[in-house]
Every structure is written in structure tokens, then in C-alpha cells.
Amino acid sequence: MSLKTLWHKLGSPRWFYELSGPWTTGFGVAAALLLAVGCVWALAIAPEDYQQGNSYRIMYIHVPTAILAQSVYMTLGVAGVILLVWRMKLADMVLACAVPFGLWMTALALVTGAIWGKPTWGTWWVWDARIVSMLVQLFLFFGLYALREAIPRADAAGRACAVLAIVGLVNIPIIKYSVDWWLTLHQPSSNLLTGPTMPSEMYLPLFVNIIGFYCLYAYVLLASLRLEILRREEKTQWVQQQLQQPLPQQPQAV
């Protein structure tokens, strides 16, 4: 299969729906296993921090959600470009389905950051450059959600959301480099691929949780896309055939 053929197939809702079933299940199982292992490892096995004690353990939720929230927004930006350039219906569905998950991840990152900040900095909230830029991202997610709801025509709503998603990408490098460009309470950026400046017994459960959250994102996005495809394509013949398939019979007690 050529790259051009594969690219056009990826834009086909029917082909994506038929392909994504096993992947959805796989990512769901992986997310459950990785998050269970990572959370138990982080809360019960990882040692206390010599300065922060046990309060640092909120990091195992805060850091993955903050990183993932930015990745979700970058997904929206890429989907916006694809929608405006190639007019792929699947890209518009990604724009619709990824927004709620990204909104919740950004909100969770801000809340867990406040919980961590109280014992560490002595306050729930400061107008720190990174916190403010994450708050801007939360407003962008709210704006994308509200914009789609406010425009009655689906195609016009999709294009408007695509433009806003692309424009909002300017905030991603601000979040990333805010700790380097301005004086903030946050620690400087660290490379999680090469390992941050922390012992491996603290870093490894964090890495497991990050991968687990990404698997959760993949599962939620694929499952949401499958439902959105059925909703938008409900009048097509192939969806009618999917809906008319008989349910498996339950075994009867003797």
C-alpha cells in the first residue's frame, strides 16, 4: 500500500472504524495495567522525598496530566491543519472528541498543582508564568467547546474550531519554556526521556504513569471517535449494517 493510498484510507471513517476496534481494546487494557502498577508503585513503594516528605507524591498525577494536556492540544492543532488543507471528515471528528479529554486533563493538572503548591510554596495559587499559561490553555479548551456549540452548521463549526486550535498552538512553547524565559517558582525544564534529576526509584513510577496516561488518552480518543463516526454516518449503508448485526446470545442456564 502506497503512502498516498494509506493517507486517503486514514481519512475514511469506515476504514478507521473497522481498523480501530482491536486498538481501542488494546490501549484500554494497557492503560488499566500501567496506571494500576504506576500508582501502586508511586504511592506505596517509592521513597519519601528528603525535603517534601510524602507531599511530593501528587507529582505522579500532576506531571503526567500536565504533559498530556499539552499533547492533546497539539493533536487538535494537527487535526485543524488537516481539516483546513485536506478537508478530512475524520480530522473534524478528532477536533470534536479530543477537546473534552484535554479540558479535563488541563483542569486536573491545575488542581493537582495547587494541591502540591500549598505545602511546597505555602499558597494554593500564584500568578506564575507556567500556571498562567496553563490557565490560558484551559480557556482555549473551553473556547473550542463553546465555539462548536455556538455555530449551528457542522462544517462551519469545524473550520472555526480548526482555526482556533491552530492559533492556540502558540501557547505550547510558552508553557514549555516559561520556566526558562521568566523567573518562576517552578523548577527548570527537564528531559523526561533521558531522565530528570531524581533517583530512579522515584523516576520509574513517574515514567510508567506517563505512558499509562498516554494509553488512556489513546483509548478514550479511539472510543469517542468510534461513537462519533456511528453518529455522523448513521444514515450510510455500512453503519446500518453494523447496527443491524444480531447481538451474541447469552448462554442459558440448564
C-alpha positions in Angstrom: 0.0 0.0 0.0 1.5 3.4 -1.0 1.6 6.3 1.4 -0.9 8.2 -0.7 -3.4 5.3 -0.5 -2.8 5.0 3.2 -3.3 8.7 3.7 -6.7 8.6 1.9 -7.7 5.5 3.8 -6.9 7.2 7.1 -9.4 9.9 6.2 -12.2 7.3 5.6 -14.4 7.0 8.7 -15.5 3.5 7.7 -11.9 2.2 7.3 -10.9 3.8 10.5 -13.8 2.3 12.4 -13.1 -1.2 11.1 -9.4 -0.8 11.9 -9.6 0.8 15.4 -11.6 -1.8 17.2 -8.7 -4.0 18.4 -6.5 -1.0 19.0 -9.2 0.5 21.3 -9.3 -2.6 23.4 -5.5 -2.9 23.5 -5.0 0.7 24.7 -7.7 0.3 27.3 -6.1 -2.8 28.8 -2.6 -1.2 28.6 -3.9 1.9 30.4 -5.5 0.0 33.2 -2.4 -2.2 33.8 0.1 0.6 33.6 -1.8 3.1 35.7 -2.5 0.4 38.4 1.2 -0.6 38.5 2.4 3.1 38.4 0.0 4.3 41.1 0.8 1.5 43.5 4.5 1.9 42.8 4.3 5.7 43.4 2.1 5.6 46.5 3.3 2.5 48.3 6.9 1.7 47.1 8.6 4.9 46.0 10.6 6.5 48.9 9.7 9.8 50.6 11.4 13.0 49.4 14.0 14.2 51.8 12.6 17.8 51.6 8.9 17.5 50.8 8.1 14.2 52.5 5.1 12.4 51.1 3.5 15.6 49.7 5.6 15.2 46.5 3.6 12.1 45.5 1.0 14.3 43.9 3.7 14.7 41.2 2.8 11.3 39.9 -0.6 12.7 38.8 0.3 16.3 38.2 3.2 15.8 35.8 1.5 13.2 33.5 -1.7 15.3 33.3 0.2 18.5 32.6 2.3 16.9 29.8 -0.7 15.0 28.3 -2.8 18.2 28.3 -0.3 19.9 26.0 -0.1 16.8 23.8 -3.9 16.8 23.4 -3.8 20.4 22.3 -1.1 19.7 19.8 -3.3 16.9 18.5 -6.0 19.5 17.9 -3.6 21.8 16.1 -2.5 19.0 13.7 -6.2 17.9 13.2 -7.0 21.6 12.4 -4.4 21.8 9.7 -5.5 18.5 8.2 -9.1 19.7 8.2 -8.4 23.1 6.6 -6.0 21.7 4.0 -7.4 18.3 3.1 -11.0 18.6 4.3 -10.9 15.2 6.0 -14.1 14.5 8.0 -12.1 12.4 10.5 -10.0 15.4 11.4 -13.1 17.3 12.4 -14.2 14.3 14.5 -10.8 14.4 16.3 -11.3 18.1 17.0 -14.7 17.3 18.5 -13.7 14.2 20.5 -10.3 15.3 21.9 -11.5 18.6 23.4 -13.3 17.3 26.5 -10.5 15.0 27.5 -7.9 17.8 27.1 -10.1 20.1 29.1 -10.3 17.6 32.0 -6.5 16.9 31.8 -5.7 20.6 32.0 -8.1 21.2 34.8 -6.7 18.2 36.7 -3.1 19.5 36.2 -4.1 22.9 37.6 -5.9 21.4 40.6 -3.1 18.9 41.5 -0.6 21.7 41.0 -2.5 23.8 43.6 -2.6 20.9 46.0 1.2 20.4 45.6 1.9 24.1 45.8 0.2 24.6 49.2 2.7 22.5 51.3 5.6 23.4 49.0 5.2 27.1 48.3 2.8 27.9 51.2 0.0 29.0 48.9 -2.6 27.4 46.6 -2.1 29.8 43.7 0.4 32.3 42.4 0.5 34.2 39.2 3.4 32.1 38.0 4.2 32.2 34.2 3.7 28.4 33.8 0.5 28.4 35.8 -0.9 31.3 33.9 -0.1 29.8 30.5 -1.7 26.5 31.6 -4.8 28.6 32.6 -4.8 30.1 29.2 -4.8 26.6 27.7 -7.8 25.7 29.9 -9.6 28.8 28.5 -8.7 27.7 24.9 -10.3 24.3 25.5 -13.4 25.9 26.9 -13.4 28.2 23.9 -13.2 25.3 21.4 -16.1 23.5 23.2 -18.2 26.7 23.3 -17.4 27.6 19.7 -18.6 24.3 18.3 -21.8 24.5 20.4 -22.5 28.1 19.3 -22.3 27.5 15.5 -25.2 25.5 14.1 -23.7 24.4 10.8 -21.3 21.5 11.5 -18.9 22.3 8.7 -18.6 26.0 9.7 -18.1 25.0 13.3 -15.4 22.5 12.4 -13.5 25.2 10.4 -13.8 27.7 13.1 -12.5 25.3 15.7 -9.6 24.3 13.4 -8.5 28.0 13.2 -8.7 28.5 16.9 -6.8 25.3 17.6 -4.0 26.3 15.2 -3.8 29.8 16.7 -3.7 28.4 20.2 -0.6 26.4 19.4 1.4 29.5 20.1 0.7 28.9 23.8 2.5 25.5 23.8 6.1 26.7 23.6 5.2 29.4 26.2 4.1 26.6 28.6 7.2 24.6 27.9 9.8 27.4 28.1 8.1 29.7 30.6 10.4 28.5 33.4 13.4 29.4 31.3 12.2 32.8 29.9 10.8 34.2 33.2 11.6 33.9 36.9 9.0 31.4 38.2 8.5 29.2 41.2 8.6 26.1 39.0 11.8 24.1 38.7 13.6 24.4 35.3 12.6 22.1 32.5 13.9 18.6 32.5 14.1 15.9 29.7 11.9 13.0 30.8 13.3 10.8 28.1 16.9 11.0 29.4 15.7 11.0 33.0 15.2 14.0 35.3 17.4 14.8 38.2 15.8 12.4 40.6 16.6 8.9 41.8 15.5 6.1 39.5 13.2 4.7 42.3 11.2 7.9 42.0 11.5 8.4 38.3 10.5 5.0 37.1 6.9 5.0 38.6 6.5 8.5 37.1 7.5 7.2 33.7 5.1 4.3 34.0 2.3 6.7 34.9 3.1 9.0 31.9 2.9 6.1 29.5 -0.3 4.9 31.2 -1.9 8.3 30.8 -1.0 8.4 27.1 -2.6 4.9 26.7 -5.7 6.2 28.5 -5.8 9.1 26.1 -5.5 6.8 23.1 -8.3 4.6 24.4 -10.6 7.5 25.2 -10.0 9.2 21.8 -10.4 6.0 19.8 -13.6 5.0 21.7 -15.0 8.5 21.3 -14.2 8.6 17.6 -15.9 5.3 17.0 -19.1 6.6 18.6 -18.8 9.9 16.7 -18.4 8.0 13.4 -21.5 6.0 14.1 -23.4 9.1 15.0 -22.4 11.1 11.9 -22.6 8.3 9.4 -25.8 6.7 10.8 -27.6 7.1 7.5 -25.0 5.3 5.5 -25.4 1.7 4.5 -22.4 0.3 6.3 -23.5 1.8 9.6 -26.9 0.4 9.2 -25.4 -3.0 8.7 -23.3 -2.5 11.8 -26.4 -1.6 13.9 -28.4 -4.4 12.5 -25.9 -7.1 13.4 -27.5 -9.5 15.9 -26.2 -9.4 19.5 -24.4 -12.5 20.7 -26.8 -14.9 22.5 -26.3 -15.3 26.3 -25.8 -18.8 27.5 -28.9 -20.2 29.1 -28.9 -21.9 32.5 -29.8 -25.6 32.3 
